[in-house]
Amino acid sequence: MSSYSSLVPDAQDLWFLPLGGTGEIGMNMNLYGHAGQWLMVDCGVTFDEPLVAPYLNAGPAGKHHVVAPDPAFITQQREQLAGLVITHGHEDHVGAVAAIWPRLNCPVYTTPFTAEILHRKLAQAGLAGKVPVRVITPDSQVQIGPFLVHWLAITHSIPEPQALLIETAVGTVLHTADWKIDAQPISGKPFDAGLYRQLGNTGLLAVVGDSTNALKPGFSISERICGEGLNTMIKQCTGRVVVSCFGSNIARLISLARIAQKTGRYMALLGRSLENMLGVARKTGYWPDDLEIVDKSHIGYLPPSEVLVVATGSQGEPRAAVNRLAIDASPFFELEAGDTVIFSSIVIPGNEKAVERLIEKLQKKQVQVIQSEDSDVPIHASGHPCQEELKLMYQWTKPYIAIPVHGEPEHLQAHADIAKSLGVQRTYVGRNGDLYLLAPQPGIRRNRVKAGRIALTQ
């Protein structure tokens, strides 16, 4: 095992070191170094991936169901780890905490909704009550070692997404995490541009930002527009309607429950992740009291025209609910000719073949299948910024340095090009394991730390 004991930031240094999520989409794990200590931001997983990053061109490799970044660098010096901040509750940001925390043994900071997700994961791992989870009110600030961390409200596709303003004695960084500009979110407050405009007057050193949609022109659409599109589509359907979407999107579930009310349907959930997320939303006050979800065991007894089911499996996962319906393996009901399956999602790169196979099975059953890219009305809204949103963020915040993360190499480069076009003086496009020097002298040291992947049992 390599020793990194000599790689310690001093009081004049501010460093950024991604161990996961830079050069790929998923399994985010980031470190900030200053004054002899480190701050970790996010600790996520990805699914059905090889243990070698695709951009390394290392040839074919077997896939593992749950994969996380290798935390070896920081576990070797965990005495210098001041804390772990989780920005929001998506699996690629929080999914590895239960497995990796015993190697870190540090306080974990996050907001109430994400804390509830995390507590459930810790309980499943036998760590209930053993991990110091500090629940932070959104819009708060907390001193974590030499880092003063401000939680900033932002909009995304899950409750309580937070950008982080990380302030040190030698410079301040905006870590956007996942975000978009949504003026009409279904859940939570609208995007507050004023919050980010204020940063433009503060001499911000760097923005470390989401690059997922940096190749897409224009703006992402609002979750409310997506809900209107789904309502238009579902009210035209005559048989059962099954909608598959990402289980963590509480706003999408709220929209669908309201559509069920308007169209005279009963809504049920199929899939553990959906049921768990509904429980989290109810416990933290994000689920409206007037929206009813019926027990899935009742669905088979209802007339098809009164059924709306939200099901897991939008990426073609063989064990998920939609695939079970496609092969008549669900104990609750069977799909029939005249039913409709709506994919309120995009196909994540790498899942194309699995989704194609799933759609073929559904079409053989004479089920109408509607994917978001083929729909005449919007039935999916991304949670990430497109090009015009990235431009606005740089116009508002005016950082000296831009560091694109949360994207594959082509996304990172497109993001950097946008930042340059807006007058950002330094842009650094790197990969996991590269050490970004923010202060005192900006630069990048390639492959400074060995960044790898580990398989997690699940």
KALIN-V772962 format. One record per residue. N is the residue number from 1. RES is the residue in one letter. SS is DSSP state (h for helix, s for strand, l for the rest). PSI is psi in whole degrees, 0 to 359 (none if undefined). BURIAL is # if it has 24 or more other C-alpha atoms within 12 Angstrom, else .. Layout:
# KALIN-V772962
n=N res=RES ss=SS psi=PSI burial=BURIAL
n=N res=RES ss=SS psi=PSI burial=BURIAL
This chain:
# KALIN-V772962
n=1 res=M ss=l psi=134 burial=.
n=2 res=S ss=l psi=150 burial=.
n=3 res=S ss=l psi=132 burial=.
n=4 res=Y ss=l psi=23 burial=.
n=5 res=S ss=l psi=336 burial=.
n=6 res=S ss=l psi=348 burial=.
n=7 res=L ss=l psi=79 burial=#
n=8 res=V ss=l psi=124 burial=#
n=9 res=P ss=l psi=141 burial=#
n=10 res=D ss=l psi=188 burial=.
n=11 res=A ss=l psi=340 burial=.
n=12 res=Q ss=l psi=350 burial=.
n=13 res=D ss=l psi=145 burial=#
n=14 res=L ss=s psi=117 burial=#
n=15 res=W ss=s psi=153 burial=#
n=16 res=F ss=s psi=130 burial=#
n=17 res=L ss=s psi=103 burial=#
n=18 res=P ss=s psi=132 burial=#
n=19 res=L ss=s psi=344 burial=#
n=20 res=G ss=s psi=148 burial=#
n=21 res=G ss=l psi=0 burial=#
n=22 res=T ss=s psi=109 burial=#
n=23 res=G ss=s psi=1 burial=#
n=24 res=E ss=s psi=162 burial=#
n=25 res=I ss=l psi=117 burial=#
n=26 res=G ss=l psi=169 burial=#
n=27 res=M ss=l psi=63 burial=#
n=28 res=N ss=l psi=133 burial=#
n=29 res=M ss=s psi=115 burial=#
n=30 res=N ss=s psi=148 burial=#
n=31 res=L ss=s psi=138 burial=#
n=32 res=Y ss=s psi=133 burial=#
n=33 res=G ss=s psi=134 burial=#
n=34 res=H ss=s psi=138 burial=#
n=35 res=A ss=l psi=45 burial=#
n=36 res=G ss=l psi=4 burial=#
n=37 res=Q ss=s psi=164 burial=#
n=38 res=W ss=s psi=147 burial=#
n=39 res=L ss=s psi=125 burial=#
n=40 res=M ss=s psi=136 burial=#
n=41 res=V ss=s psi=113 burial=#
n=42 res=D ss=s psi=154 burial=#
n=43 res=C ss=s psi=82 burial=#
n=44 res=G ss=l psi=179 burial=#
n=45 res=V ss=s psi=170 burial=#
n=46 res=T ss=s psi=170 burial=#
n=47 res=F ss=s psi=144 burial=#
n=48 res=D ss=s psi=55 burial=#
n=49 res=E ss=s psi=154 burial=#
n=50 res=P ss=s psi=168 burial=#
n=51 res=L ss=l psi=1 burial=#
n=52 res=V ss=l psi=129 burial=#
n=53 res=A ss=l psi=133 burial=#
n=54 res=P ss=h psi=325 burial=#
n=55 res=Y ss=h psi=351 burial=.
n=56 res=L ss=h psi=352 burial=.
n=57 res=N ss=l psi=47 burial=.
n=58 res=A ss=l psi=11 burial=.
n=59 res=G ss=l psi=176 burial=.
n=60 res=P ss=l psi=146 burial=.
n=61 res=A ss=l psi=151 burial=.
n=62 res=G ss=l psi=145 burial=.
n=63 res=K ss=s psi=150 burial=.
n=64 res=H ss=s psi=147 burial=.
n=65 res=H ss=s psi=315 burial=.
n=66 res=V ss=s psi=124 burial=#
n=67 res=V ss=s psi=140 burial=#
n=68 res=A ss=s psi=161 burial=#
n=69 res=P ss=s psi=149 burial=#
n=70 res=D ss=l psi=118 burial=#
n=71 res=P ss=l psi=17 burial=#
n=72 res=A ss=h psi=321 burial=#
n=73 res=F ss=h psi=311 burial=#
n=74 res=I ss=h psi=332 burial=#
n=75 res=T ss=h psi=334 burial=#
n=76 res=Q ss=l psi=340 burial=.
n=77 res=Q ss=l psi=47 burial=#
n=78 res=R ss=h psi=342 burial=#
n=79 res=E ss=h psi=338 burial=.
n=80 res=Q ss=h psi=4 burial=#
n=81 res=L ss=s psi=109 burial=#
n=82 res=A ss=s psi=329 burial=#
n=83 res=G ss=s psi=170 burial=#
n=84 res=L ss=s psi=125 burial=#
n=85 res=V ss=s psi=130 burial=#
n=86 res=I ss=l psi=122 burial=#
n=87 res=T ss=l psi=327 burial=#
n=88 res=H ss=l psi=178 burial=#
n=89 res=G ss=l psi=15 burial=#
n=90 res=H ss=l psi=151 burial=#
n=91 res=E ss=h psi=327 burial=#
n=92 res=D ss=h psi=4 burial=#
n=93 res=H ss=h psi=333 burial=#
n=94 res=V ss=h psi=350 burial=#
n=95 res=G ss=l psi=340 burial=#
n=96 res=A ss=l psi=359 burial=#
n=97 res=V ss=h psi=312 burial=#
n=98 res=A ss=h psi=323 burial=#
n=99 res=A ss=h psi=326 burial=#
n=100 res=I ss=h psi=337 burial=#
n=101 res=W ss=h psi=320 burial=#
n=102 res=P ss=h psi=337 burial=.
n=103 res=R ss=h psi=344 burial=.
n=104 res=L ss=h psi=313 burial=#
n=105 res=N ss=l psi=52 burial=#
n=106 res=C ss=l psi=165 burial=#
n=107 res=P ss=l psi=149 burial=#
n=108 res=V ss=s psi=131 burial=#
n=109 res=Y ss=s psi=129 burial=#
n=110 res=T ss=s psi=171 burial=#
n=111 res=T ss=l psi=169 burial=#
n=112 res=P ss=h psi=316 burial=#
n=113 res=F ss=h psi=312 burial=#
n=114 res=T ss=h psi=325 burial=#
n=115 res=A ss=h psi=323 burial=#
n=116 res=E ss=h psi=319 burial=#
n=117 res=I ss=h psi=315 burial=#
n=118 res=L ss=h psi=318 burial=#
n=119 res=H ss=h psi=321 burial=#
n=120 res=R ss=h psi=320 burial=#
n=121 res=K ss=h psi=319 burial=#
n=122 res=L ss=h psi=321 burial=#
n=123 res=A ss=h psi=318 burial=.
n=124 res=Q ss=h psi=330 burial=.
n=125 res=A ss=l psi=6 burial=.
n=126 res=G ss=l psi=22 burial=.
n=127 res=L ss=l psi=15 burial=.
n=128 res=A ss=l psi=128 burial=.
n=129 res=G ss=l psi=358 burial=.
n=130 res=K ss=l psi=344 burial=.
n=131 res=V ss=l psi=125 burial=#
n=132 res=P ss=l psi=93 burial=#
n=133 res=V ss=s psi=114 burial=#
n=134 res=R ss=s psi=113 burial=#
n=135 res=V ss=s psi=122 burial=#
n=136 res=I ss=l psi=130 burial=#
n=137 res=T ss=l psi=131 burial=.
n=138 res=P ss=l psi=147 burial=#
n=139 res=D ss=l psi=11 burial=.
n=140 res=S ss=l psi=175 burial=.
n=141 res=Q ss=s psi=145 burial=#
n=142 res=V ss=s psi=137 burial=#
n=143 res=Q ss=s psi=120 burial=.
n=144 res=I ss=s psi=100 burial=#
n=145 res=G ss=l psi=227 burial=#
n=146 res=P ss=l psi=9 burial=#
n=147 res=F ss=s psi=124 burial=#
n=148 res=L ss=s psi=112 burial=#
n=149 res=V ss=s psi=122 burial=#
n=150 res=H ss=s psi=129 burial=#
n=151 res=W ss=s psi=124 burial=#
n=152 res=L ss=s psi=129 burial=#
n=153 res=A ss=s psi=141 burial=#
n=154 res=I ss=l psi=170 burial=#
n=155 res=T ss=s psi=144 burial=#
n=156 res=H ss=l psi=207 burial=#
n=157 res=S ss=l psi=33 burial=#
n=158 res=I ss=l psi=151 burial=#
n=159 res=P ss=l psi=149 burial=#
n=160 res=E ss=l psi=42 burial=#
n=161 res=P ss=l psi=143 burial=#
n=162 res=Q ss=s psi=132 burial=#
n=163 res=A ss=s psi=158 burial=#
n=164 res=L ss=s psi=130 burial=#
n=165 res=L ss=s psi=112 burial=#
n=166 res=I ss=s psi=109 burial=#
n=167 res=E ss=s psi=131 burial=#
n=168 res=T ss=s psi=175 burial=#
n=169 res=A ss=l psi=342 burial=.
n=170 res=V ss=l psi=5 burial=#
n=171 res=G ss=s psi=160 burial=#
n=172 res=T ss=s psi=137 burial=#
n=173 res=V ss=s psi=137 burial=#
n=174 res=L ss=s psi=115 burial=#
n=175 res=H ss=s psi=104 burial=#
n=176 res=T ss=s psi=333 burial=#
n=177 res=A ss=s psi=205 burial=#
n=178 res=D ss=l psi=137 burial=#
n=179 res=W ss=l psi=168 burial=#
n=180 res=K ss=s psi=170 burial=#
n=181 res=I ss=l psi=111 burial=#
n=182 res=D ss=l psi=107 burial=#
n=183 res=A ss=l psi=347 burial=.
n=184 res=Q ss=l psi=59 burial=#
n=185 res=P ss=l psi=150 burial=#
n=186 res=I ss=l psi=324 burial=#
n=187 res=S ss=l psi=133 burial=#
n=188 res=G ss=l psi=180 burial=#
n=189 res=K ss=l psi=154 burial=.
n=190 res=P ss=l psi=159 burial=#
n=191 res=F ss=l psi=133 burial=#
n=192 res=D ss=l psi=96 burial=.
n=193 res=A ss=h psi=329 burial=#
n=194 res=G ss=h psi=325 burial=.
n=195 res=L ss=h psi=322 burial=#
n=196 res=Y ss=h psi=331 burial=#
n=197 res=R ss=h psi=322 burial=.
n=198 res=Q ss=h psi=327 burial=.
n=199 res=L ss=h psi=336 burial=#
n=200 res=G ss=h psi=345 burial=#
n=201 res=N ss=h psi=8 burial=.
n=202 res=T ss=l psi=0 burial=.
n=203 res=G ss=l psi=46 burial=.
n=204 res=L ss=l psi=130 burial=#
n=205 res=L ss=l psi=312 burial=#
n=206 res=A ss=s psi=152 burial=#
n=207 res=V ss=s psi=126 burial=#
n=208 res=V ss=s psi=109 burial=#
n=209 res=G ss=s psi=157 burial=#
n=210 res=D ss=s psi=128 burial=#
n=211 res=S ss=l psi=7 burial=#
n=212 res=T ss=l psi=316 burial=#
n=213 res=N ss=l psi=25 burial=#
n=214 res=A ss=l psi=344 burial=#
n=215 res=L ss=l psi=353 burial=#
n=216 res=K ss=l psi=126 burial=.
n=217 res=P ss=l psi=166 burial=.
n=218 res=G ss=l psi=208 burial=.
n=219 res=F ss=l psi=151 burial=#
n=220 res=S ss=l psi=154 burial=#
n=221 res=I ss=l psi=157 burial=#
n=222 res=S ss=l psi=151 burial=#
n=223 res=E ss=h psi=330 burial=#
n=224 res=R ss=h psi=322 burial=#
n=225 res=I ss=h psi=320 burial=#
n=226 res=C ss=h psi=316 burial=#
n=227 res=G ss=h psi=321 burial=#
n=228 res=E ss=h psi=321 burial=#
n=229 res=G ss=h psi=317 burial=#
n=230 res=L ss=h psi=321 burial=#
n=231 res=N ss=h psi=316 burial=#
n=232 res=T ss=h psi=317 burial=.
n=233 res=M ss=h psi=314 burial=#
n=234 res=I ss=h psi=326 burial=#
n=235 res=K ss=l psi=346 burial=#
n=236 res=Q ss=l psi=347 burial=.
n=237 res=C ss=l psi=146 burial=#
n=238 res=T ss=l psi=326 burial=#
n=239 res=G ss=l psi=201 burial=#
n=240 res=R ss=l psi=149 burial=#
n=241 res=V ss=s psi=126 burial=#
n=242 res=V ss=s psi=126 burial=#
n=243 res=V ss=s psi=127 burial=#
n=244 res=S ss=s psi=129 burial=#
n=245 res=C ss=l psi=175 burial=#
n=246 res=F ss=l psi=127 burial=#
n=247 res=G ss=l psi=337 burial=#
n=248 res=S ss=l psi=355 burial=#
n=249 res=N ss=l psi=84 burial=#
n=250 res=I ss=h psi=322 burial=#
n=251 res=A ss=h psi=318 burial=#
n=252 res=R ss=h psi=320 burial=#
n=253 res=L ss=h psi=320 burial=#
n=254 res=I ss=h psi=316 burial=#
n=255 res=S ss=h psi=314 burial=#
n=256 res=L ss=h psi=323 burial=#
n=257 res=A ss=h psi=324 burial=#
n=258 res=R ss=h psi=323 burial=#
n=259 res=I ss=h psi=320 burial=#
n=260 res=A ss=h psi=316 burial=#
n=261 res=Q ss=h psi=314 burial=.
n=262 res=K ss=h psi=328 burial=.
n=263 res=T ss=h psi=9 burial=#
n=264 res=G ss=l psi=33 burial=#
n=265 res=R ss=l psi=158 burial=#
n=266 res=Y ss=s psi=133 burial=#
n=267 res=M ss=s psi=135 burial=#
n=268 res=A ss=s psi=161 burial=#
n=269 res=L ss=s psi=136 burial=#
n=270 res=L ss=s psi=116 burial=#
n=271 res=G ss=l psi=133 burial=#
n=272 res=R ss=h psi=321 burial=.
n=273 res=S ss=h psi=324 burial=#
n=274 res=L ss=h psi=315 burial=#
n=275 res=E ss=h psi=320 burial=#
n=276 res=N ss=h psi=316 burial=#
n=277 res=M ss=h psi=325 burial=#
n=278 res=L ss=h psi=318 burial=#
n=279 res=G ss=h psi=319 burial=#
n=280 res=V ss=h psi=315 burial=#
n=281 res=A ss=h psi=320 burial=#
n=282 res=R ss=h psi=316 burial=#
n=283 res=K ss=h psi=328 burial=.
n=284 res=T ss=l psi=7 burial=.
n=285 res=G ss=l psi=15 burial=.
n=286 res=Y ss=l psi=354 burial=#
n=287 res=W ss=l psi=123 burial=#
n=288 res=P ss=l psi=135 burial=.
n=289 res=D ss=l psi=335 burial=.
n=290 res=D ss=l psi=357 burial=.
n=291 res=L ss=l psi=117 burial=#
n=292 res=E ss=l psi=139 burial=.
n=293 res=I ss=l psi=126 burial=#
n=294 res=V ss=l psi=158 burial=#
n=295 res=D ss=l psi=135 burial=.
n=296 res=K ss=h psi=336 burial=#
n=297 res=S ss=h psi=346 burial=.
n=298 res=H ss=h psi=343 burial=.
n=299 res=I ss=h psi=321 burial=#
n=300 res=G ss=h psi=344 burial=#
n=301 res=Y ss=h psi=357 burial=.
n=302 res=L ss=l psi=151 burial=#
n=303 res=P ss=l psi=142 burial=.
n=304 res=P ss=h psi=324 burial=#
n=305 res=S ss=h psi=352 burial=#
n=306 res=E ss=h psi=13 burial=#
n=307 res=V ss=s psi=128 burial=#
n=308 res=L ss=s psi=118 burial=#
n=309 res=V ss=s psi=133 burial=#
n=310 res=V ss=s psi=127 burial=#
n=311 res=A ss=s psi=147 burial=#
n=312 res=T ss=l psi=160 burial=#
n=313 res=G ss=l psi=24 burial=#
n=314 res=S ss=l psi=345 burial=#
n=315 res=Q ss=l psi=15 burial=#
n=316 res=G ss=l psi=18 burial=#
n=317 res=E ss=l psi=128 burial=#
n=318 res=P ss=l psi=332 burial=#
n=319 res=R ss=l psi=358 burial=#
n=320 res=A ss=l psi=171 burial=#
n=321 res=A ss=h psi=319 burial=#
n=322 res=V ss=h psi=319 burial=#
n=323 res=N ss=h psi=323 burial=#
n=324 res=R ss=h psi=322 burial=#
n=325 res=L ss=h psi=323 burial=#
n=326 res=A ss=h psi=334 burial=#
n=327 res=I ss=l psi=19 burial=#
n=328 res=D ss=l psi=38 burial=.
n=329 res=A ss=l psi=9 burial=.
n=330 res=S ss=l psi=136 burial=.
n=331 res=P ss=l psi=357 burial=.
n=332 res=F ss=l psi=323 burial=.
n=333 res=F ss=l psi=169 burial=#
n=334 res=E ss=l psi=140 burial=#
n=335 res=L ss=l psi=146 burial=#
n=336 res=E ss=l psi=166 burial=#
n=337 res=A ss=l psi=135 burial=.
n=338 res=G ss=l psi=346 burial=.
n=339 res=D ss=l psi=162 burial=#
n=340 res=T ss=s psi=134 burial=#
n=341 res=V ss=s psi=123 burial=#
n=342 res=I ss=s psi=126 burial=#
n=343 res=F ss=s psi=97 burial=#
n=344 res=S ss=l psi=66 burial=#
n=345 res=S ss=l psi=171 burial=#
n=346 res=I ss=l psi=163 burial=#
n=347 res=V ss=l psi=118 burial=#
n=348 res=I ss=l psi=134 burial=.
n=349 res=P ss=l psi=133 burial=.
n=350 res=G ss=l psi=343 burial=.
n=351 res=N ss=l psi=7 burial=.
n=352 res=E ss=h psi=313 burial=.
n=353 res=K ss=h psi=318 burial=.
n=354 res=A ss=h psi=320 burial=#
n=355 res=V ss=h psi=319 burial=#
n=356 res=E ss=h psi=315 burial=.
n=357 res=R ss=h psi=319 burial=.
n=358 res=L ss=h psi=315 burial=#
n=359 res=I ss=h psi=321 burial=#
n=360 res=E ss=h psi=317 burial=.
n=361 res=K ss=h psi=318 burial=#
n=362 res=L ss=h psi=319 burial=#
n=363 res=Q ss=h psi=330 burial=.
n=364 res=K ss=h psi=334 burial=.
n=365 res=K ss=l psi=7 burial=.
n=366 res=Q ss=l psi=35 burial=.
n=367 res=V ss=l psi=134 burial=#
n=368 res=Q ss=s psi=129 burial=#
n=369 res=V ss=s psi=129 burial=#
n=370 res=I ss=s psi=119 burial=#
n=371 res=Q ss=s psi=154 burial=#
n=372 res=S ss=h psi=324 burial=#
n=373 res=E ss=h psi=343 burial=.
n=374 res=D ss=h psi=0 burial=.
n=375 res=S ss=l psi=143 burial=.
n=376 res=D ss=l psi=338 burial=.
n=377 res=V ss=l psi=153 burial=.
n=378 res=P ss=l psi=123 burial=#
n=379 res=I ss=l psi=7 burial=#
n=380 res=H ss=l psi=141 burial=#
n=381 res=A ss=l psi=125 burial=#
n=382 res=S ss=l psi=153 burial=#
n=383 res=G ss=l psi=14 burial=#
n=384 res=H ss=l psi=155 burial=#
n=385 res=P ss=l psi=135 burial=#
n=386 res=C ss=l psi=183 burial=#
n=387 res=Q ss=h psi=317 burial=#
n=388 res=E ss=h psi=329 burial=#
n=389 res=E ss=h psi=319 burial=#
n=390 res=L ss=h psi=318 burial=#
n=391 res=K ss=h psi=315 burial=#
n=392 res=L ss=h psi=317 burial=#
n=393 res=M ss=h psi=319 burial=#
n=394 res=Y ss=h psi=325 burial=#
n=395 res=Q ss=h psi=322 burial=#
n=396 res=W ss=h psi=311 burial=#
n=397 res=T ss=h psi=333 burial=#
n=398 res=K ss=l psi=56 burial=#
n=399 res=P ss=l psi=161 burial=#
n=400 res=Y ss=l psi=326 burial=#
n=401 res=I ss=s psi=141 burial=#
n=402 res=A ss=s psi=130 burial=#
n=403 res=I ss=s psi=102 burial=#
n=404 res=P ss=s psi=133 burial=#
n=405 res=V ss=s psi=186 burial=#
n=406 res=H ss=l psi=60 burial=#
n=407 res=G ss=s psi=162 burial=#
n=408 res=E ss=s psi=167 burial=#
n=409 res=P ss=h psi=319 burial=#
n=410 res=E ss=h psi=328 burial=#
n=411 res=H ss=h psi=318 burial=#
n=412 res=L ss=h psi=317 burial=#
n=413 res=Q ss=h psi=318 burial=#
n=414 res=A ss=h psi=320 burial=#
n=415 res=H ss=h psi=314 burial=#
n=416 res=A ss=h psi=320 burial=#
n=417 res=D ss=h psi=321 burial=#
n=418 res=I ss=h psi=314 burial=#
n=419 res=A ss=h psi=317 burial=#
n=420 res=K ss=h psi=318 burial=#
n=421 res=S ss=h psi=339 burial=.
n=422 res=L ss=l psi=10 burial=#
n=423 res=G ss=l psi=10 burial=.
n=424 res=V ss=l psi=127 burial=#
n=425 res=Q ss=l psi=325 burial=.
n=426 res=R ss=s psi=130 burial=#
n=427 res=T ss=s psi=137 burial=#
n=428 res=Y ss=l psi=117 burial=#
n=429 res=V ss=l psi=116 burial=#
n=430 res=G ss=l psi=198 burial=#
n=431 res=R ss=l psi=170 burial=#
n=432 res=N ss=l psi=136 burial=#
n=433 res=G ss=l psi=348 burial=#
n=434 res=D ss=l psi=141 burial=#
n=435 res=L ss=s psi=116 burial=#
n=436 res=Y ss=s psi=121 burial=#
n=437 res=L ss=s psi=116 burial=#
n=438 res=L ss=s psi=324 burial=#
n=439 res=A ss=s psi=149 burial=#
n=440 res=P ss=l psi=333 burial=.
n=441 res=Q ss=l psi=113 burial=.
n=442 res=P ss=l psi=145 burial=#
n=443 res=G ss=s psi=182 burial=#
n=444 res=I ss=s psi=134 burial=#
n=445 res=R ss=s psi=113 burial=.
n=446 res=R ss=l psi=140 burial=.
n=447 res=N ss=l psi=38 burial=.
n=448 res=R ss=l psi=331 burial=#
n=449 res=V ss=l psi=141 burial=#
n=450 res=K ss=l psi=117 burial=#
n=451 res=A ss=l psi=125 burial=#
n=452 res=G ss=l psi=191 burial=#
n=453 res=R ss=s psi=150 burial=#
n=454 res=I ss=s psi=147 burial=#
n=455 res=A ss=s psi=136 burial=#
n=456 res=L ss=s psi=139 burial=#
n=457 res=T ss=l psi=143 burial=.
n=458 res=Q ss=l psi=none burial=.
